[in-house]
Amino acid sequence: MSPSPAPPSPFEIVTAFSGGVDSSTVATIAHRALGHRALAVFFDTPLIDDEDRAWAAQVAHDGGFALEVIELNPLTIDEVRFNDPLRCYYCKHALFSELKRRYPDARICDGTNADDDPARRPGMRALAELGVCSPLRCCGIGKEEVRSMARRLGLANATRPSRPCRAVSLPHGTDLAEALVVDYSKREARRQAELRNRSQCDIASR
């Protein structure tokens, strides 16, 4: 059964917000221009890590703008799960299709900037197909200018390095569902080891 159509949206601008400097700049400007008629949306997926979640929450809190968190699992799409060369296209298409379904009357925006290369970012084709607006790119604003704007806006992440999604470093054909479980297990083991070492150091210093 197809999802029920969404009710009319109270928002004029809905920004896909990752917690990175590009989308933070777009979301902050939209909020300052439109107030409660602007919304930022963070997609919480298995391909996002805790640092991105924390940055998104901090920037939204500092900026005082509305933030909606949508939990989606693009790993249900085979081309995403098995890290197809066009993984980014299929993933972006799924995420932004969901935004358009939820907010059919709003202008959907993202943080793509003028330095982003479509040849290396298949997801940009999905954005074009779905009519997503990339205001930074449309205005010819590249990464360094974005960082300059972010500093003037007082954004805490103005100098934060860009972070690709967790799938980028893995070979095509990798089962991401399995790889992410292994990655989580390794990170948890490191965290537990750090806690044990810290505890032993505290005991030794008494």
NUVEXPA-95137 format. One record per residue (C-alpha): residue number from 1; y, z, x. Coordinates in steps of 0.05 Angstrom, whole numbers, plus 32768, in hexadecimal, padded with zeros to 4 digits. Layout:
+-----+------+------+------+
| num |    Y |    Z |    X |
+-----+------+------+------+
| NUM |    Y |    Z |    X |
...
+-----+------+------+------+
This chain:
+-----+------+------+------+
| num |    Y |    Z |    X |
+-----+------+------+------+
|   1 | 8000 | 8000 | 8000 |
|   2 | 8045 | 7FED | 801B |
|   3 | 8076 | 8026 | 8028 |
|   4 | 80A8 | 8033 | 7FF0 |
|   5 | 80ED | 8015 | 7FFE |
|   6 | 811F | 8047 | 801A |
|   7 | 8159 | 805F | 7FEF |
|   8 | 819F | 8046 | 8001 |
|   9 | 81B4 | 8061 | 8044 |
|  10 | 81F2 | 808E | 804A |
|  11 | 81FA | 8077 | 8092 |
|  12 | 8221 | 803B | 80AB |
|  13 | 8206 | 803E | 80F2 |
|  14 | 81C0 | 8056 | 8107 |
|  15 | 81B6 | 8058 | 8152 |
|  16 | 8171 | 8059 | 8172 |
|  17 | 817D | 8092 | 81A2 |
|  18 | 8150 | 80A0 | 81DF |
|  19 | 8179 | 80D5 | 8202 |
|  20 | 818B | 80A3 | 8239 |
|  21 | 81D3 | 8095 | 824C |
|  22 | 81D7 | 8051 | 8229 |
|  23 | 81C2 | 8066 | 81E3 |
|  24 | 81E6 | 80A9 | 81EC |
|  25 | 8227 | 8083 | 81F7 |
|  26 | 821C | 8058 | 81B9 |
|  27 | 8208 | 8093 | 818D |
|  28 | 8244 | 80BD | 81A5 |
|  29 | 8277 | 8086 | 8198 |
|  30 | 8258 | 8078 | 8154 |
|  31 | 825D | 80C2 | 8142 |
|  32 | 82A5 | 80C8 | 8159 |
|  33 | 82B8 | 808A | 8132 |
|  34 | 8290 | 8096 | 80F2 |
|  35 | 827F | 80E0 | 80F0 |
|  36 | 8249 | 80EF | 80BD |
|  37 | 8240 | 80A5 | 80AE |
|  38 | 821E | 809C | 80F2 |
|  39 | 81D8 | 80B3 | 8102 |
|  40 | 81B0 | 80B5 | 8143 |
|  41 | 8164 | 80AF | 813E |
|  42 | 8134 | 80C5 | 8174 |
|  43 | 80ED | 80A8 | 8172 |
|  44 | 80BC | 80DD | 8188 |
|  45 | 807F | 80B7 | 81A0 |
|  46 | 8046 | 80C4 | 81D1 |
|  47 | 806B | 8098 | 8203 |
|  48 | 80A6 | 80C9 | 8205 |
|  49 | 80A4 | 8106 | 8233 |
|  50 | 80C2 | 814B | 822A |
|  51 | 80FE | 813D | 8257 |
|  52 | 8115 | 8104 | 8229 |
|  53 | 810D | 8131 | 81EC |
|  54 | 8136 | 8167 | 820D |
|  55 | 816E | 8137 | 8222 |
|  56 | 8172 | 8119 | 81DC |
|  57 | 8178 | 815E | 81BC |
|  58 | 81AD | 8174 | 81EF |
|  59 | 81D9 | 8137 | 81E9 |
|  60 | 81D6 | 8139 | 819C |
|  61 | 81E6 | 8183 | 819D |
|  62 | 8220 | 817C | 81CE |
|  63 | 823C | 8141 | 81A8 |
|  64 | 8234 | 8162 | 8164 |
|  65 | 8214 | 8125 | 8144 |
|  66 | 81DB | 811F | 8113 |
|  67 | 8197 | 8113 | 8133 |
|  68 | 8159 | 8100 | 810D |
|  69 | 8115 | 8103 | 8131 |
|  70 | 80E1 | 80D2 | 8118 |
|  71 | 809A | 80DC | 8130 |
|  72 | 8074 | 809A | 8138 |
|  73 | 8037 | 8086 | 815F |
|  74 | 803C | 803E | 8178 |
|  75 | 7FF9 | 8047 | 819A |
|  76 | 7FDA | 8034 | 8157 |
|  77 | 7FEF | 7FED | 8169 |
|  78 | 7FBA | 7FCE | 8197 |
|  79 | 7FED | 7FA7 | 81C0 |
|  80 | 8011 | 7FE8 | 81CF |
|  81 | 7FD4 | 8014 | 81DA |
|  82 | 7FB4 | 7FE4 | 820B |
|  83 | 7FF6 | 7FD6 | 822F |
|  84 | 7FFC | 7F8D | 821F |
|  85 | 802F | 7F67 | 824A |
|  86 | 8059 | 7F64 | 820A |
|  87 | 804E | 7FAD | 81FA |
|  88 | 8098 | 7FBB | 81F8 |
|  89 | 80A3 | 7F84 | 81C4 |
|  90 | 806E | 7F9F | 8195 |
|  91 | 8085 | 7FE7 | 819E |
|  92 | 80CF | 7FD7 | 8193 |
|  93 | 80BE | 7FAC | 8157 |
|  94 | 8097 | 7FE5 | 8137 |
|  95 | 80CC | 801A | 8145 |
|  96 | 8108 | 7FF2 | 812E |
|  97 | 80E3 | 7FD6 | 80F1 |
|  98 | 80DB | 801F | 80DD |
|  99 | 8126 | 802B | 80E6 |
| 100 | 8137 | 7FEF | 80BC |
| 101 | 8106 | 8005 | 8086 |
| 102 | 8125 | 804B | 8083 |
| 103 | 816D | 8034 | 8088 |
| 104 | 8171 | 7FEE | 806A |
| 105 | 81BC | 7FF2 | 805D |
| 106 | 81D1 | 800C | 80A1 |
| 107 | 81E1 | 7FE5 | 80E0 |
| 108 | 81AA | 7FF6 | 8111 |
| 109 | 81C2 | 7FFC | 8159 |
| 110 | 81A3 | 800A | 819D |
| 111 | 81B9 | 8016 | 81E5 |
| 112 | 81A6 | 7FD4 | 8206 |
| 113 | 81DD | 7FC4 | 8239 |
| 114 | 81F5 | 7F83 | 8259 |
| 115 | 81CC | 7F8F | 8298 |
| 116 | 818A | 7F91 | 8272 |
| 117 | 8161 | 7F52 | 8281 |
| 118 | 813C | 7F34 | 8245 |
| 119 | 810A | 7F14 | 8275 |
| 120 | 80F4 | 7F5A | 828B |
| 121 | 80FC | 7F7C | 8247 |
| 122 | 80D1 | 7F5B | 8211 |
| 123 | 80EA | 7F8F | 81E0 |
| 124 | 812E | 7F6D | 81DE |
| 125 | 810D | 7F33 | 81B8 |
| 126 | 80F7 | 7F63 | 8182 |
| 127 | 813E | 7F7E | 817D |
| 128 | 8159 | 7F37 | 8173 |
| 129 | 8124 | 7F26 | 813F |
| 130 | 8136 | 7F64 | 8117 |
| 131 | 8181 | 7F5C | 811C |
| 132 | 818D | 7F9B | 8144 |
| 133 | 81D3 | 7FA2 | 8160 |
| 134 | 81DB | 7FB2 | 81AA |
| 135 | 8226 | 7FC1 | 81AE |
| 136 | 8227 | 7FCE | 81FA |
| 137 | 8206 | 7F8B | 8208 |
| 138 | 8231 | 7F67 | 81D4 |
| 139 | 826F | 7F81 | 81F7 |
| 140 | 8256 | 7F6E | 823D |
| 141 | 8251 | 7FB6 | 8253 |
| 142 | 8221 | 7FC2 | 828D |
| 143 | 8200 | 8002 | 82A7 |
| 144 | 8238 | 801A | 82D5 |
| 145 | 826D | 8011 | 82A0 |
| 146 | 8240 | 8036 | 826F |
| 147 | 823C | 8070 | 829F |
| 148 | 8287 | 806F | 82A7 |
| 149 | 828F | 8071 | 825C |
| 150 | 825D | 80A9 | 8256 |
| 151 | 8283 | 80D3 | 8289 |
| 152 | 82C4 | 80C8 | 8262 |
| 153 | 829F | 80DD | 8223 |
| 154 | 8287 | 811C | 8246 |
| 155 | 823D | 810D | 823F |
| 156 | 820F | 813B | 8267 |
| 157 | 81E0 | 8101 | 8277 |
| 158 | 8216 | 80D2 | 8293 |
| 159 | 81F4 | 80D1 | 82D7 |
| 160 | 81AC | 80DA | 82C0 |
| 161 | 817F | 80A5 | 82DF |
| 162 | 8160 | 8072 | 82B0 |
| 163 | 8119 | 8084 | 829A |
| 164 | 80E9 | 804E | 8281 |
| 165 | 80B3 | 8061 | 824F |
| 166 | 8073 | 807F | 826A |
| 167 | 804C | 803E | 8262 |
| 168 | 8076 | 8015 | 8293 |
| 169 | 8054 | 802F | 82D2 |
| 170 | 800E | 8022 | 82B8 |
| 171 | 7FE8 | 7FE0 | 82C1 |
| 172 | 7FE2 | 7FAF | 8288 |
| 173 | 7FA1 | 7FBA | 8263 |
| 174 | 7FA2 | 8005 | 826D |
| 175 | 7F8D | 802E | 8230 |
| 176 | 7FCD | 8056 | 8229 |
| 177 | 7FAE | 8088 | 81F9 |
| 178 | 7F7C | 809D | 822F |
| 179 | 7FAE | 8097 | 8268 |
| 180 | 7FE1 | 80C4 | 8246 |
| 181 | 7FAC | 80F9 | 8239 |
| 182 | 7F99 | 80F9 | 8282 |
| 183 | 7FE2 | 80FB | 8296 |
| 184 | 7FEF | 8136 | 8269 |
| 185 | 7FB3 | 815B | 8285 |
| 186 | 7FCC | 8150 | 82CC |
| 187 | 8012 | 8167 | 82BC |
| 188 | 7FF8 | 81A4 | 8298 |
| 189 | 7FCB | 81B5 | 82D3 |
| 190 | 8008 | 81B0 | 8302 |
| 191 | 8031 | 81DB | 82D4 |
| 192 | 7FFB | 8211 | 82D1 |
| 193 | 7FF5 | 820F | 831E |
| 194 | 8040 | 8217 | 8325 |
| 195 | 803F | 8253 | 82F6 |
| 196 | 8006 | 8273 | 831D |
| 197 | 802B | 8268 | 835F |
| 198 | 806A | 8285 | 8342 |
| 199 | 8045 | 82C1 | 8328 |
| 200 | 8024 | 82CD | 836C |
| 201 | 8067 | 82C8 | 838F |
| 202 | 8085 | 82FA | 835F |
| 203 | 804C | 832B | 836C |
| 204 | 8052 | 8322 | 83B8 |
| 205 | 809D | 832F | 83B6 |
| 206 | 8096 | 8373 | 8394 |
+-----+------+------+------+
